[in-house]
Amino acid sequence: MLYPHVSVDCVLLGVNEEKLCVLLVERANSLGENIDYKLPGSLIYENEDLDEAANRVLQETTGAKKVRLKQFRCFGSPSRTQNKEDVLWLENASKLKIGRIVTVAYLALCKISKKSNLSPKYKSAMWVPVNELPKLPFDHNEIIHEATKEIRLWIEVEPSIVFEYLPIKFTAFQLRRTYEIIYGKEFDIRNFHKKMAALEYVVPTDDMEEGVAHRAARYYRFDKVIYNKQRSKINKK
């Protein structure tokens, strides 16, 4: 049985067409008509752990099982359920009387795939640039805004998040553009290359780009063993 006072919302961020985007799912009314879009989310079941609920939502939305989804903040303002239309939609969808709801937000940076494995409860989903969002239900605009700030903080502490997102082999340009898109600003090319060269876990390979009009760039790889050793040394200091 669903519990009417606690929910989970999942913010899945990814880079699409050179823009930082968030995955939104269709919100339909009782007649199956599209109303608008929202974050993937759900009320939790009474016997369900929060992490279990978030991963259930993730699987229902994308079919993914290996995305590193982490809790980042709770949103519990009384104004979350101020909009009567939002409350009515949720009451119709859950068959419950809805009052105040606290939502626990989860966040992940994930690769955007053309393949979708949506649950029957969702007719469609789309990746929307975070700086081009429409007005979303409840406080989902605020949740996404806070999530974009949070992912940058995570990367400062745990840079491996970016490398998990990149291909196994990547160019310096790909790495820099990923950072620029996530942070929403341009980086000085020379300074970025210097900083990248100082990272022992970013290892140059013998492979070069092929079939490109410009000068072929070298491919690099992320060495997780070196990375973990360096992290271990830092933690011991």
C-alpha positions as CSV (number, residue, x, y, z in Angstrom):
1,M,0.0,0.0,0.0
2,L,1.3,3.5,-0.9
3,Y,2.2,5.9,1.9
4,P,0.7,9.3,1.1
5,H,3.2,11.5,3.0
6,V,6.6,10.5,1.6
7,S,7.8,10.3,-2.0
8,V,11.0,9.9,-4.0
9,D,12.0,11.9,-7.1
10,C,14.8,11.0,-9.4
11,V,16.9,13.6,-11.2
12,L,18.7,11.9,-14.1
13,L,21.2,14.3,-15.7
14,G,22.9,13.7,-19.0
15,V,24.5,15.5,-21.9
16,N,22.5,15.7,-25.1
17,E,23.4,17.8,-28.2
18,E,25.9,19.8,-26.2
19,K,23.5,20.7,-23.4
20,L,23.0,19.5,-19.9
21,C,19.6,17.8,-19.8
22,V,17.3,16.2,-17.4
23,L,14.9,13.3,-18.0
24,L,11.2,14.1,-17.7
25,V,8.3,11.7,-18.0
26,E,4.8,12.3,-19.2
27,R,2.1,13.1,-16.6
28,A,-1.3,11.9,-17.9
29,N,-4.7,12.3,-16.4
30,S,-7.3,9.6,-15.7
31,L,-8.4,9.6,-19.3
32,G,-4.9,9.0,-20.5
33,E,-4.5,12.5,-21.9
34,N,-1.1,14.2,-21.7
35,I,-1.1,17.0,-19.2
36,D,2.6,17.9,-19.0
37,Y,5.9,16.5,-17.9
38,K,7.5,15.9,-14.5
39,L,10.4,14.2,-12.8
40,P,10.3,10.5,-12.5
41,G,8.9,9.8,-9.0
42,S,6.5,8.0,-6.8
43,L,5.0,7.8,-3.4
44,I,6.8,5.0,-1.4
45,Y,5.1,1.8,-0.3
46,E,4.6,1.4,3.4
47,N,7.1,-1.5,3.6
48,E,9.6,0.0,1.1
49,D,13.0,1.4,1.8
50,L,13.7,4.8,0.3
51,D,16.6,3.5,-1.8
52,E,14.4,0.6,-3.0
53,A,11.8,3.1,-4.0
54,A,14.2,5.3,-5.9
55,N,15.6,2.2,-7.8
56,R,12.1,1.1,-8.6
57,V,11.4,4.4,-10.1
58,L,14.6,4.3,-12.1
59,Q,13.9,0.9,-13.5
60,E,10.3,1.8,-14.4
61,T,11.6,4.9,-16.2
62,T,14.6,3.7,-18.0
63,G,15.0,0.0,-17.4
64,A,18.5,0.7,-16.1
65,K,19.9,-1.2,-13.2
66,K,23.5,0.0,-13.0
67,V,23.1,3.7,-12.7
68,R,24.8,5.1,-9.5
69,L,21.8,6.8,-8.0
70,K,22.4,8.7,-4.7
71,Q,20.2,10.6,-2.3
72,F,21.1,14.3,-2.2
73,R,18.3,16.2,-0.4
74,C,14.8,16.3,1.1
75,F,12.2,18.8,0.0
76,G,9.4,19.4,2.5
77,S,8.0,22.9,2.1
78,P,4.2,23.1,2.8
79,S,4.0,24.9,-0.5
80,R,4.8,21.7,-2.4
81,T,1.2,20.8,-2.5
82,Q,-0.3,24.3,-2.8
83,N,-1.3,23.8,-6.4
84,K,-4.8,22.2,-6.3
85,E,-4.4,20.7,-9.8
86,D,-1.2,18.9,-8.8
87,V,-2.9,17.5,-5.7
88,L,-5.9,16.4,-7.6
89,W,-3.8,14.6,-10.2
90,L,-1.8,12.8,-7.5
91,E,-5.0,11.8,-5.7
92,N,-6.5,10.4,-8.9
93,A,-3.3,8.5,-9.7
94,S,-2.7,7.1,-6.2
95,K,-6.4,6.7,-5.1
96,L,-5.3,8.3,-1.8
97,K,-6.2,11.5,0.0
98,I,-3.1,13.8,-0.3
99,G,-2.0,16.3,2.3
100,R,1.6,17.4,2.9
101,I,4.3,15.4,1.2
102,V,8.0,15.3,1.9
103,T,10.0,14.1,-1.1
104,V,13.5,12.6,-1.0
105,A,15.4,13.5,-4.1
106,Y,18.0,11.2,-5.8
107,L,20.5,12.2,-8.4
108,A,22.6,10.5,-11.1
109,L,24.7,11.5,-14.1
110,C,23.9,9.0,-16.7
111,K,24.6,8.3,-20.4
112,I,21.7,9.2,-22.7
113,S,20.5,6.2,-24.7
114,K,18.2,6.2,-27.7
115,K,16.7,3.0,-26.4
116,S,13.9,3.3,-23.8
117,N,12.3,0.7,-21.7
118,L,9.5,2.6,-20.1
119,S,7.0,1.2,-17.7
120,P,3.4,1.1,-19.1
121,K,2.5,3.8,-16.6
122,Y,4.5,6.3,-18.7
123,K,3.6,7.0,-22.4
124,S,6.7,9.0,-23.1
125,A,9.8,10.5,-21.7
126,M,12.1,13.2,-23.0
127,W,15.5,14.8,-22.2
128,V,15.0,18.6,-21.7
129,P,17.9,21.1,-21.3
130,V,18.0,22.3,-17.7
131,N,18.1,25.9,-18.7
132,E,15.0,25.5,-21.0
133,L,12.6,23.9,-18.6
134,P,8.9,24.7,-18.7
135,K,6.9,25.2,-15.5
136,L,6.9,21.8,-13.8
137,P,4.5,20.3,-11.2
138,F,5.0,20.6,-7.5
139,D,8.6,22.0,-6.8
140,H,10.3,20.0,-9.6
141,N,11.9,23.1,-11.1
142,E,13.6,23.8,-7.7
143,I,14.7,20.2,-7.3
144,I,16.4,20.2,-10.7
145,H,18.0,23.6,-10.0
146,E,19.5,22.2,-6.8
147,A,20.5,19.0,-8.5
148,T,22.6,20.8,-11.1
149,K,24.5,22.6,-8.2
150,E,24.8,19.3,-6.3
151,I,26.4,17.3,-9.2
152,R,29.1,19.9,-9.5
153,L,29.9,19.6,-5.8
154,W,30.0,15.8,-6.2
155,I,32.5,16.0,-9.1
156,E,34.8,18.2,-7.1
157,V,35.0,15.5,-4.4
158,E,34.7,12.5,-6.6
159,P,36.0,13.2,-10.2
160,S,35.5,9.6,-11.2
161,I,31.8,10.4,-11.8
162,V,32.8,12.2,-15.0
163,F,34.9,9.4,-16.2
164,E,32.1,6.8,-15.6
165,Y,30.0,9.0,-17.9
166,L,32.7,9.3,-20.7
167,P,33.5,6.5,-23.3
168,I,36.3,4.1,-22.3
169,K,38.6,6.0,-24.7
170,F,38.2,9.8,-24.8
171,T,40.0,12.8,-26.2
172,A,41.0,15.9,-24.2
173,F,38.4,17.8,-26.1
174,Q,35.7,15.4,-25.0
175,L,36.7,15.6,-21.4
176,R,36.9,19.4,-21.4
177,R,33.5,19.8,-23.2
178,T,31.9,17.5,-20.7
179,Y,33.1,19.6,-17.8
180,E,32.0,22.8,-19.6
181,I,28.5,21.5,-20.2
182,I,28.1,20.3,-16.7
183,Y,29.4,23.5,-15.1
184,G,27.8,25.8,-17.6
185,K,30.9,27.7,-18.5
186,E,34.0,27.6,-20.7
187,F,37.4,26.5,-19.5
188,D,40.7,28.0,-20.7
189,I,42.1,25.3,-23.0
190,R,45.7,25.6,-22.0
191,N,45.0,25.6,-18.3
192,F,42.6,22.7,-18.6
193,H,45.3,20.7,-20.5
194,K,47.8,21.4,-17.8
195,K,45.5,20.3,-15.1
196,M,44.6,17.2,-17.1
197,A,48.3,16.3,-17.6
198,A,48.9,16.5,-13.9
199,L,46.3,13.8,-13.3
200,E,48.1,10.5,-13.2
201,Y,44.9,8.5,-13.6
202,V,44.2,10.1,-17.0
203,V,46.5,7.9,-19.0
204,P,47.4,8.7,-22.7
205,T,47.0,5.7,-25.1
206,D,48.7,5.0,-28.4
207,D,45.4,5.4,-30.2
208,M,44.6,8.4,-32.3
209,E,41.4,9.7,-33.9
210,E,40.8,8.4,-37.4
211,G,38.9,9.9,-40.3
212,V,38.7,13.4,-39.0
213,A,39.1,16.6,-41.0
214,H,41.2,18.3,-38.2
215,R,44.5,17.2,-36.7
216,A,44.0,13.8,-35.1
217,A,43.8,13.9,-31.3
218,R,45.2,11.3,-28.9
219,Y,42.8,9.1,-26.9
220,Y,43.1,8.9,-23.2
221,R,41.7,6.4,-20.7
222,F,40.7,6.6,-17.0
223,D,42.9,4.3,-14.8
224,K,40.7,3.3,-11.9
225,V,43.5,1.5,-10.1
226,I,45.7,4.6,-10.0
227,Y,42.8,6.7,-9.1
228,N,41.9,4.6,-6.1
229,K,45.5,4.5,-4.9
230,Q,45.7,8.3,-5.0
231,R,42.3,8.6,-3.2
232,S,43.6,6.1,-0.5
233,K,46.7,8.2,0.0
234,I,44.6,11.4,0.5
235,N,42.3,9.7,3.0
236,K,45.3,8.5,5.1
237,K,46.8,12.0,5.5
